[in-house]
Amino acid sequence: MAEKDYLTERIKYLGDLLKISCVFLIAIGGGTLGLLLGELSRIRTIFAALGVGSMVVLAVYVLSLDRQIRTLIEGLKKV
């Protein structure tokens, strides 16, 4: 029973992290797009590139969280 409770709480925790990460991904994407829509200067280009890099890293993290959650759900089905 303790293992089932642990898996359930872990899934809830990772699910909350997934939600927050998706919100951050959308927010960073919106900010990056806003930078690119204005007049391009050197500093705006640098910040836009940093935003794109951040989005790529965050997207990989979101996919990793999704994979972890799916693995835990499969483990919960076995218990």
RAMO-V361890 format. One record per helix or strand of 3 or more residues. SS is the DSSP state (hx for helix, st for strand). FROM is the first residue (numbers start at 0). TO is the last residue. If there is no record, write none. Layout:
ss from to
SS FROM TO
SS FROM TO
This chain:
ss from to
hx 1 36
hx 41 77
